[in-house]
Amino acid sequence: MMMGSTSMCVTRTKQSLVKPAEETPLTTLDLSLIDKIPVLRCDARTLHVFRHGPEAASVIREALSRALVPYYPLAGRLVAYKSEEGCLQVQCSGDGVWFVEASADCTLQSVHFFDDIHSIPYHDLLPPDIPQTQGIDPLVKMQVTQFECGGFVIGLVFCHTICDGLGAAQFLNAVGELARGLQKPAIKPLWHRHFAPLPSPSVPKVPPPMPSYKLEHANIDIPMHRISNLKQEFLRLTGLACSSFEIVAAGLWRSRARAIDFEASADLKLVFFANCRQILEPPLPAGFYGNCFFPVTITASHESVREASIFDVVKMIQDAKTKLPSEFGKYLKGEGSDDPFAPPLSYRTLFISEWGRLGFNNIDYGWGPPVHVVPIQGSSIIPVGIVGYMPLTMLPNKGIRLMTWCVEQDHRHAFLHQMHALMDI
């Protein structure tokens, strides 16, 4: 793989299943209502870049095996049951997770710690597809690639049906704790998938035609002092506090609306997924690592978003969030006809996700936290923005990195101009 003037070659040296270090229960577990949502039947893919970690693969492999003892469902497989389409359970078979060891013939410095997302050789750093002859489909697949500088990159593929981002980070943090010498994870994992006893209504729909546009990637680094200034101004104008996420989400939605020439009356949607662990009565216990989130959807005309101030849009986001407990409660009771997890996939719908609070940036396998965590685009037709932190390689590295795939090439320049002007970059 060529990266600028740097040639990079990755060699995979070993690949096999990592099984739990001790005997684990052989049982079948039910999934929750949210786990079973069709849109989650996919893999989440990420890269985790670490500055240092000699012999990282062997250390992580051993810790992974130990972590799979309390997290034994992750060493199992998804299976269908009752001969019903889409009905899945987890068969706790102890088969293990897929683990690949690899090495690269260059330093992380020479590839700038993969700061430029356009030049990342994903297929070299993610675990390859398992040959069909193996007859296995692990819930977790991991590749650890060692670089000549002593640093390493973890390429992770995680079944979204089993864990949301918080749950996946909880598991990786447990692996890190065991790699650092702890005897057991600080947080005891709990399956606890029975929090939603009633099924959601099933509304058959004709699949919509797939969009044909192609989304362009853009990274936007926003200094923390600019976000702090906007938060202070919002407080002065409204008497209310707001979060960094709300500021960035509002800026992204408004900037995108100003960059694209939709009809003035066209409905635009902003969708983000809110953690609902503490909304439930009683709240989910610490240690739960399944899916527990709900989409917050805001609909407004193109004209109203385009002409609004960033503070008006922040208030729209906050007003929508206040309805979350009620809307989530209705969903769990099976009320409502539309599927909230299936907003229209079109150029008018923008998804935004907050990664800064998931915990990936704090995971430590013994050599310190990652330089940065890189989400990998899941679809070329779903406009999305991901709110994370600036990489540790950037000084003074105090700020937010907004990673986006949300505009076509024709709108990219205008979109970046709007974001840069708003955030004073």
C-alpha positions as CSV (number, residue, x, y, z in Angstrom):
1,M,0.0,0.0,0.0
2,M,1.4,3.4,-1.0
3,M,0.8,6.3,1.4
4,G,2.1,9.5,-0.1
5,S,5.8,8.9,-0.5
6,T,5.7,6.0,2.0
7,S,5.4,2.4,0.9
8,M,3.7,0.1,3.4
9,C,3.5,-3.6,3.4
10,V,1.4,-5.6,6.0
11,T,2.2,-9.3,6.5
12,R,-0.3,-11.4,8.4
13,T,1.7,-14.0,10.3
14,K,-0.9,-15.9,12.3
15,Q,-4.7,-16.2,12.5
16,S,-6.8,-18.4,14.7
17,L,-9.7,-18.6,17.2
18,V,-9.1,-17.3,20.7
19,K,-11.2,-19.3,23.1
20,P,-12.1,-18.5,26.7
21,A,-9.2,-19.3,29.1
22,E,-11.5,-21.4,31.3
23,E,-14.6,-23.5,30.8
24,T,-17.7,-21.3,30.3
25,P,-21.4,-22.1,30.4
26,L,-22.8,-23.8,27.3
27,T,-26.2,-22.2,27.0
28,T,-28.4,-20.2,24.7
29,L,-29.3,-16.6,25.6
30,D,-32.1,-14.4,24.4
31,L,-31.4,-11.0,22.9
32,S,-33.2,-7.8,23.9
33,L,-35.9,-6.0,21.8
34,I,-33.3,-3.4,20.7
35,D,-30.6,-6.1,19.9
36,K,-33.1,-7.6,17.5
37,I,-33.6,-4.5,15.4
38,P,-32.7,-5.4,11.8
39,V,-30.6,-2.3,11.2
40,L,-28.2,-3.6,13.8
41,R,-27.5,-6.8,12.0
42,C,-24.2,-5.4,10.8
43,D,-20.6,-5.1,11.9
44,A,-19.1,-2.0,13.4
45,R,-15.5,-1.5,12.2
46,T,-12.8,0.7,13.9
47,L,-9.1,1.2,14.0
48,H,-7.3,1.9,17.3
49,V,-3.8,3.5,16.9
50,F,-1.3,3.1,19.7
51,R,2.0,4.9,19.9
52,H,3.9,2.1,21.8
53,G,3.4,-1.6,22.6
54,P,6.1,-4.1,21.8
55,E,4.8,-7.7,21.6
56,A,1.3,-6.2,21.8
57,A,-0.3,-9.1,19.9
58,S,0.7,-11.8,22.4
59,V,-0.2,-9.6,25.4
60,I,-3.6,-8.7,24.0
61,R,-4.3,-12.3,22.8
62,E,-3.8,-13.7,26.4
63,A,-5.8,-10.9,28.0
64,L,-8.6,-11.4,25.4
65,S,-8.8,-15.1,26.2
66,R,-9.1,-14.3,29.9
67,A,-11.7,-11.6,29.3
68,L,-13.9,-14.1,27.3
69,V,-14.5,-16.0,30.6
70,P,-16.8,-13.4,32.1
71,Y,-17.8,-12.2,28.6
72,Y,-18.4,-15.7,27.4
73,P,-21.4,-14.8,25.2
74,L,-19.0,-12.9,22.9
75,A,-17.2,-16.2,22.2
76,G,-20.5,-17.7,20.9
77,R,-22.5,-17.4,17.7
78,L,-25.8,-15.9,16.6
79,V,-28.4,-18.6,15.8
80,A,-31.9,-18.5,14.5
81,Y,-34.7,-20.1,16.5
82,K,-38.4,-21.1,16.2
83,S,-38.0,-21.1,12.4
84,E,-39.1,-17.5,12.4
85,E,-37.4,-15.1,10.0
86,G,-35.1,-12.6,11.9
87,C,-35.5,-14.3,15.3
88,L,-32.0,-14.7,16.8
89,Q,-30.4,-15.9,20.0
90,V,-26.8,-16.2,21.1
91,Q,-25.5,-19.7,21.4
92,C,-22.8,-19.7,24.0
93,S,-20.6,-22.3,22.4
94,G,-17.2,-21.1,23.6
95,D,-15.9,-21.3,20.0
96,G,-14.0,-18.1,20.5
97,V,-13.3,-14.8,18.6
98,W,-11.1,-14.5,15.5
99,F,-7.7,-13.1,16.1
100,V,-5.1,-12.1,13.5
101,E,-1.4,-11.2,14.2
102,A,0.4,-9.0,11.6
103,S,3.4,-6.8,11.1
104,A,4.1,-3.7,9.0
105,D,7.4,-2.8,7.5
106,C,7.3,0.9,8.4
107,T,6.9,3.2,11.5
108,L,3.7,4.8,12.5
109,Q,5.5,8.1,12.3
110,S,6.1,7.6,8.6
111,V,2.4,7.2,7.9
112,H,1.5,10.1,10.3
113,F,-0.3,7.7,12.7
114,F,-3.0,7.4,10.0
115,D,-4.2,10.9,10.6
116,D,-5.2,11.2,7.0
117,I,-8.3,9.0,6.7
118,H,-8.0,9.1,2.8
119,S,-4.8,7.1,2.9
120,I,-5.6,4.5,5.5
121,P,-5.2,0.9,4.0
122,Y,-8.3,-0.4,5.8
123,H,-8.2,-3.8,4.1
124,D,-4.6,-4.3,5.4
125,L,-5.3,-3.3,9.0
126,L,-8.7,-5.0,9.5
127,P,-9.0,-8.7,9.9
128,P,-9.7,-10.3,6.6
129,D,-12.9,-12.2,5.8
130,I,-12.8,-15.7,7.2
131,P,-12.8,-18.4,4.5
132,Q,-16.2,-20.0,4.1
133,T,-14.5,-23.4,4.5
134,Q,-14.0,-22.5,8.1
135,G,-17.8,-22.5,8.6
136,I,-17.6,-19.9,11.4
137,D,-18.9,-16.4,12.0
138,P,-17.4,-15.0,15.2
139,L,-19.1,-12.1,16.9
140,V,-15.7,-10.3,17.4
141,K,-12.8,-10.2,14.9
142,M,-9.5,-8.5,15.8
143,Q,-6.2,-7.8,14.0
144,V,-3.2,-6.5,15.9
145,T,-0.6,-5.1,13.5
146,Q,2.9,-4.3,15.0
147,F,4.9,-1.5,13.4
148,E,8.7,-1.1,13.3
149,C,8.6,1.8,15.8
150,G,7.1,-0.5,18.5
151,G,3.6,1.0,18.1
152,F,0.6,-1.0,16.9
153,V,-2.9,-0.8,15.4
154,I,-5.9,-2.8,16.4
155,G,-8.4,-3.4,13.6
156,L,-11.7,-4.3,15.2
157,V,-14.9,-5.8,13.7
158,F,-17.7,-6.1,16.3
159,C,-21.2,-7.5,15.8
160,H,-23.5,-4.6,16.5
161,T,-26.4,-7.0,17.4
162,I,-24.5,-8.0,20.6
163,C,-23.1,-4.6,21.9
164,D,-23.5,-0.9,21.3
165,G,-20.5,1.4,21.4
166,L,-20.6,1.7,25.2
167,G,-20.8,-2.1,25.5
168,A,-17.9,-2.7,23.1
169,A,-15.8,-0.2,24.9
170,Q,-16.6,-1.8,28.2
171,F,-15.4,-5.2,26.9
172,L,-12.2,-3.7,25.4
173,N,-11.5,-1.9,28.7
174,A,-11.8,-5.2,30.5
175,V,-9.2,-6.7,28.0
176,G,-7.0,-3.7,28.8
177,E,-7.3,-4.2,32.6
178,L,-6.3,-7.9,32.3
179,A,-3.4,-7.0,30.0
180,R,-2.2,-4.6,32.6
181,G,-2.2,-7.3,35.3
182,L,-5.6,-7.0,37.0
183,Q,-6.9,-10.4,38.2
184,K,-10.4,-9.6,36.9
185,P,-12.3,-6.7,35.2
186,A,-13.2,-3.8,37.5
187,I,-16.8,-4.0,36.2
188,K,-18.6,-7.3,36.3
189,P,-20.4,-7.8,32.9
190,L,-24.1,-8.5,33.0
191,W,-26.2,-9.8,30.1
192,H,-29.6,-8.5,31.4
193,R,-31.4,-8.4,28.1
194,H,-34.9,-8.7,29.6
195,F,-35.4,-5.0,30.2
196,A,-38.0,-4.8,27.3
197,P,-40.5,-7.6,27.7
198,L,-43.0,-6.6,25.1
199,P,-42.3,-6.9,21.3
200,S,-42.3,-3.9,19.1
201,P,-45.1,-3.8,16.4
202,S,-44.1,-5.2,13.1
203,V,-45.1,-3.0,10.2
204,P,-44.3,-4.5,6.8
205,K,-43.0,-1.9,4.4
206,V,-41.9,-1.9,0.8
207,P,-38.1,-1.2,0.7
208,P,-37.5,2.3,-0.7
209,P,-35.2,2.7,-3.7
210,M,-31.6,3.1,-2.8
211,P,-30.0,6.5,-3.3
212,S,-27.4,6.9,-6.0
213,Y,-25.3,9.8,-4.6
214,K,-21.7,9.4,-3.4
215,L,-20.7,11.0,-0.1
216,E,-17.3,12.6,0.3
217,H,-15.3,12.4,3.5
218,A,-14.1,15.5,5.5
219,N,-12.3,15.9,8.8
220,I,-13.0,19.1,10.7
221,D,-10.9,19.9,13.8
222,I,-12.6,22.4,16.1
223,P,-10.6,24.1,18.9
224,M,-12.1,23.7,22.3
225,H,-11.9,27.4,23.1
226,R,-14.3,28.1,20.2
227,I,-16.8,25.6,21.5
228,S,-16.4,27.0,25.0
229,N,-17.1,30.5,23.6
230,L,-20.3,29.3,21.9
231,K,-21.5,27.5,25.0
232,Q,-21.0,30.7,27.0
233,E,-22.8,32.8,24.5
234,F,-25.7,30.3,24.5
235,L,-25.8,30.6,28.3
236,R,-25.8,34.4,28.1
237,L,-28.7,34.4,25.6
238,T,-30.9,31.8,27.1
239,G,-29.9,31.2,30.7
240,L,-29.4,27.5,29.8
241,A,-26.4,25.3,29.6
242,C,-25.6,23.2,26.6
243,S,-23.1,20.5,25.7
244,S,-20.2,20.4,23.3
245,F,-22.1,17.7,21.3
246,E,-25.1,20.0,21.0
247,I,-23.0,22.9,19.7
248,V,-21.2,20.6,17.1
249,A,-24.4,18.9,16.0
250,A,-26.2,22.2,15.6
251,G,-23.2,23.7,13.6
252,L,-23.0,20.6,11.4
253,W,-26.7,20.5,10.6
254,R,-27.0,24.3,9.8
255,S,-23.7,24.4,7.8
256,R,-24.9,21.4,5.7
257,A,-28.3,23.0,5.1
258,R,-26.6,26.2,4.0
259,A,-24.3,24.4,1.6
260,I,-27.0,22.4,-0.2
261,D,-29.7,23.9,-2.4
262,F,-32.8,22.0,-1.2
263,E,-36.3,23.5,-1.7
264,A,-37.1,25.9,1.0
265,S,-40.1,23.8,2.2
266,A,-38.2,20.5,2.1
267,D,-38.2,18.6,5.4
268,L,-34.7,18.0,6.7
269,K,-34.1,15.5,9.5
270,L,-31.3,15.3,12.1
271,V,-31.0,12.0,13.8
272,F,-28.8,11.0,16.8
273,F,-28.9,8.0,19.1
274,A,-29.2,8.6,22.8
275,N,-28.0,6.2,25.6
276,C,-31.1,5.1,27.5
277,R,-29.5,3.1,30.3
278,Q,-30.5,5.6,32.9
279,I,-34.0,6.4,31.5
280,L,-35.4,2.9,32.3
281,E,-37.2,2.3,35.5
282,P,-35.2,0.9,37.2
283,P,-32.1,2.0,35.4
284,L,-30.0,-0.7,33.8
285,P,-27.3,-2.0,36.2
286,A,-23.6,-1.2,35.8
287,G,-22.0,-3.9,33.7
288,F,-24.8,-4.1,31.1
289,Y,-23.1,-4.3,27.6
290,G,-25.9,-4.7,25.2
291,N,-27.7,-2.3,23.0
292,C,-29.7,0.4,24.8
293,F,-30.3,3.5,22.8
294,F,-33.1,5.3,21.0
295,P,-33.1,7.7,18.0
296,V,-33.9,11.3,18.6
297,T,-35.2,12.7,15.4
298,I,-35.7,16.4,14.6
299,T,-37.6,17.5,11.6
300,A,-37.6,21.1,10.3
301,S,-37.9,22.8,6.9
302,H,-34.7,23.6,4.9
303,E,-35.5,27.3,5.2
304,S,-35.9,27.3,9.0
305,V,-32.6,25.4,9.5
306,R,-30.7,27.5,7.0
307,E,-31.9,30.8,8.4
308,A,-31.6,29.8,12.1
309,S,-28.7,30.9,14.4
310,I,-26.6,28.1,15.8
311,F,-28.3,28.8,19.1
312,D,-31.7,28.3,17.7
313,V,-30.7,24.9,16.4
314,V,-29.2,24.0,19.8
315,K,-32.5,24.8,21.3
316,M,-34.3,22.6,18.8
317,I,-32.0,19.7,19.7
318,Q,-32.5,20.3,23.5
319,D,-36.3,20.4,23.0
320,A,-36.2,17.1,21.1
321,K,-34.1,15.5,23.9
322,T,-36.7,16.3,26.5
323,K,-39.2,14.0,24.7
324,L,-36.8,11.1,24.8
325,P,-38.1,9.4,28.0
326,S,-41.7,9.5,26.7
327,E,-40.9,8.4,23.2
328,F,-38.7,5.5,24.4
329,G,-41.4,4.4,26.8
330,K,-44.0,4.3,24.0
331,Y,-41.6,2.3,21.9
332,L,-41.1,-0.3,24.6
333,K,-44.8,-0.6,25.0
334,G,-45.3,-1.3,21.3
335,E,-47.1,2.0,20.7
336,G,-46.8,3.9,17.5
337,S,-47.0,2.8,13.9
338,D,-43.8,4.1,12.4
339,D,-40.5,2.4,13.2
340,P,-38.3,5.1,14.9
341,F,-35.2,3.1,14.0
342,A,-35.9,3.4,10.3
343,P,-35.8,7.1,9.4
344,P,-35.8,7.8,5.6
345,L,-32.4,7.2,4.1
346,S,-32.0,10.2,1.8
347,Y,-29.8,13.1,1.3
348,R,-32.2,15.1,3.5
349,T,-31.5,13.0,6.6
350,L,-28.3,13.6,8.5
351,F,-27.1,11.2,11.3
352,I,-24.7,12.3,13.9
353,S,-23.0,10.1,16.6
354,E,-21.0,11.1,19.7
355,W,-17.9,8.9,20.1
356,G,-16.1,11.0,22.7
357,R,-18.0,9.5,25.6
358,L,-18.0,5.9,24.6
359,G,-14.7,5.1,26.3
360,F,-12.6,4.0,23.4
361,N,-10.1,6.8,23.9
362,N,-9.3,5.6,27.5
363,I,-8.5,2.0,26.8
364,D,-5.0,1.0,28.0
365,Y,-3.4,-2.3,27.2
366,G,-0.3,-1.4,29.3
367,W,1.3,1.3,27.2
368,G,-1.1,4.2,27.5
369,P,-4.3,5.2,25.6
370,P,-4.6,5.3,21.9
371,V,-3.3,8.1,19.8
372,H,-6.7,8.2,18.2
373,V,-9.6,6.0,17.2
374,V,-10.8,5.9,13.6
375,P,-14.4,4.9,12.8
376,I,-14.8,3.4,9.4
377,Q,-17.5,4.5,7.0
378,G,-20.3,1.9,7.1
379,S,-22.3,3.1,4.1
380,S,-21.7,5.5,1.1
381,I,-25.3,6.6,1.1
382,I,-26.0,7.5,4.7
383,P,-25.0,11.1,5.5
384,V,-23.2,10.9,8.9
385,G,-21.0,12.9,11.2
386,I,-19.0,11.4,14.1
387,V,-18.0,13.6,17.0
388,G,-14.7,12.5,18.5
389,Y,-11.5,13.9,20.0
390,M,-8.5,15.4,18.2
391,P,-5.7,12.8,17.9
392,L,-3.0,12.9,20.6
393,T,-0.4,13.5,17.9
394,M,-1.8,17.0,17.4
395,L,-0.6,19.7,19.7
396,P,-2.1,21.2,21.8
397,N,-4.7,18.6,20.9
398,K,-7.5,20.2,22.9
399,G,-10.6,20.1,20.8
400,I,-13.0,18.0,18.8
401,R,-12.5,16.2,15.6
402,L,-15.7,15.9,13.5
403,M,-15.4,13.1,11.0
404,T,-18.0,13.4,8.3
405,W,-19.4,11.6,5.3
406,C,-22.3,13.9,4.6
407,V,-22.0,15.8,1.3
408,E,-21.5,15.1,-2.3
409,Q,-18.4,16.5,-4.0
410,D,-20.4,19.4,-5.5
411,H,-21.3,20.6,-1.9
412,R,-18.1,19.8,-0.1
413,H,-16.4,23.2,-0.6
414,A,-19.5,25.2,0.5
415,F,-20.0,22.9,3.5
416,L,-16.4,23.2,4.7
417,H,-16.6,27.0,4.2
418,Q,-19.7,27.2,6.4
419,M,-18.2,25.0,9.1
420,H,-14.9,26.9,9.2
421,A,-16.6,30.3,9.3
422,L,-18.9,29.2,12.1
423,M,-16.2,27.5,14.2
424,D,-13.6,30.2,13.4
425,I,-11.1,27.6,12.2
